[in-house]
Amino acid sequence: MVNDLGISDKALTLLPKGIELAKDVLNKLDQRAQYEFRIGHIEYCTNVIRKYCRSRTFFVRDEPQFIEDFYVPASIQRGSRQRVDKANLASLFKVGRRAIVTGTGGSGKTIFMRYLLLDAIERGVGYPVFIELRNINELEEVDLEKLIVGFMKEHGFPLSESLAIRSLQEGLLVILLDGFDEVVASKRKVLEAAIKKLATQHPCQIVLSSRPDMVLEGWDSFSSVRIAPLELEEACELIAKIRFDDDKEIKDRFIAKLKGGLFRTHEYFLSNPLLLSIMLLTYGDSADIPKKFASFYEQAYTALFQKHDALKSGYRRERQTSLDIYEFARLFSTFSAITYNKRAFRFSMVDAVGFAKQAQRVVGMPGISPEDFLQDARQAVCLLIEDGLDLAFVHRSFQEYFVARFINDADMSLQKQYIKQLSSKEQEPLFEVDNVLKLLHEMSPALVEENYLIPGLKDLFPSPSRKLSLAGWRRIFMQVFDRVHMHEENSLSFSVRHWRRLALLLFMNDNCVTQRQRRVKKVSEELGEFFAEDKSIRLDDVSERSPLWAELGSYPGGFCLSAFEEVRREYVSMLARSRERAKAIGDVFSFADRK
């Protein structure tokens, strides 16, 4: 455990950079002023560490833990093979001065960014500046330089504003921009331009985190890496570091199971830090590990509601409401759906009470105190956490699970409306929407097929019974993309013409087709010749008879001719299932056709 003295020791490693920055000023100051500068420097570093390098976990709710007490530094991957274990700022700098770090839900992006903040101080890399990009949603204008200087002043930077700007200009800062995917669509273009401008004008090391987003792949001045899945030894190390209130033997048995083959057979789940941690919660009750994410989160909710707050003595924290596990889930699912629809992951207590009151009206629970419900969600069930003066979901993936659960339990009319709302938002973060629909698809495949997949695929495949030709593939490809770009690493990327259609194809590739065609290879010499003069080709300018189409159609990946043909065949199967469902319902339930 790191105490305040330990934090001060960490701050001292960054002091030489601060002195170098302020050298001209310090030479003109007396000894007392120089002493006050050193105190201010330590105060800045201490404030930053206290705020961002401590976190509550599922297992220790009462007080935040320091990162190094429970965190196993993430490994990163660039491409399919290049893996860097226990990455830090030095690792990222080797990739590029400006790096984009992507990762799926629960992979530990934010905690990794906070670890980088601590790394900047401990190794004296530079003054860290941590910007939570979701806060931009509340601002009228996006001014990153102003936000950076504001952060430094707010946390006690010991020099003037002009020297704070100078530190930015001279590359003495480490800029950590967390959560690009949490920014609303209407502000993303402006933010993208601001980030690229910052990278162009200042030599600071910049790290941006996000869930996977195709838009980020086209940022030429940034290098991209992703959080690598846990390997067996990393998973065991993480479990060993977790403070677990239950019998230590459970941890030991779980680690033994991981090493005995459990990790290999369930790697898809257990290589994710969040899901691995949740599995420890449920492991003592059952050795059955679900194969679907929806079942996994259902088990996690049950564990959090029934088991997590029960101590060995049998004592259970007193809940403020009398809601049972099903009633609480109904109310919390509705609360999640309301907040998700407003793109609210974090909110003030006042707003949270308002959302809870709206949820009460929808589910018909007027006698429940919204404050008591929120208290239970925070203290008893641990689905919400305190984030400064605000409340936030313990993880966004839980919000997404409960949104899917709300849709699944809603009446048919609301189901259709919510799914339409989810799938019709142009340029919304595709990964977020995909997560909710993926979970819902696991809960009720027919619901997603009838209300999302079949209507959307109908526009792309007007004649689904016919095998897809090159001309048919070209028509679909141009409905989705409008440009093709070739990059220095000899790979292609695509500019999106229609985001909703892209989301639909990605969903099909990830969740429905059995033969996935997502692995991308290098551009062939024949295809590369088309980009000899211009590295970006506008598809509307390409003749229908151009041989470029045949080369693009055979380029390996999720958008080639064979991949689209897999989607068409699955669409045909969906139509058959839909007809069979309707017939079976009519045959089995004779009242179903009655008016």
Secondary structure as UniProt FT lines:
FT   HELIX           4..12
FT   TURN            13..14
FT   HELIX           15..21
FT   HELIX           23..26
FT   TURN            27..28
FT   HELIX           31..52
FT   STRAND          54..55
FT   STRAND          65..66
FT   HELIX           67..70
FT   STRAND          76..78
FT   TURN            79..81
FT   STRAND          82..84
FT   HELIX           89..95
FT   STRAND          98..102
FT   TURN            105..106
FT   HELIX           109..122
FT   TURN            123..124
FT   STRAND          127..132
FT   HELIX           133..138
FT   HELIX           144..154
FT   TURN            155..156
FT   HELIX           161..169
FT   TURN            170..171
FT   STRAND          173..178
FT   HELIX           180..182
FT   HELIX           185..201
FT   STRAND          205..210
FT   HELIX           214..218
FT   TURN            220..221
FT   STRAND          223..227
FT   HELIX           232..241
FT   HELIX           248..257
FT   HELIX           258..262
FT   HELIX           263..265
FT   HELIX           267..270
FT   HELIX           273..283
FT   TURN            284..285
FT   HELIX           293..306
FT   TURN            307..309
FT   TURN            312..313
FT   HELIX           325..341
FT   TURN            342..343
FT   STRAND          346..348
FT   HELIX           349..363
FT   TURN            366..367
FT   HELIX           370..375
FT   HELIX           376..380
FT   STRAND          384..387
FT   TURN            388..389
FT   STRAND          390..393
FT   HELIX           396..409
FT   HELIX           412..423
FT   TURN            426..427
FT   HELIX           430..443
FT   HELIX           445..448
FT   HELIX           449..453
FT   HELIX           454..460
FT   TURN            464..465
FT   HELIX           470..480
FT   STRAND          481..486
FT   TURN            488..489
FT   STRAND          492..496
FT   HELIX           499..511
FT   HELIX           525..528
FT   HELIX           529..531
FT   STRAND          536..538
FT   HELIX           539..541
FT   TURN            544..545
FT   HELIX           548..553
FT   TURN            558..559
FT   HELIX           561..588
FT   HELIX           590..593
//
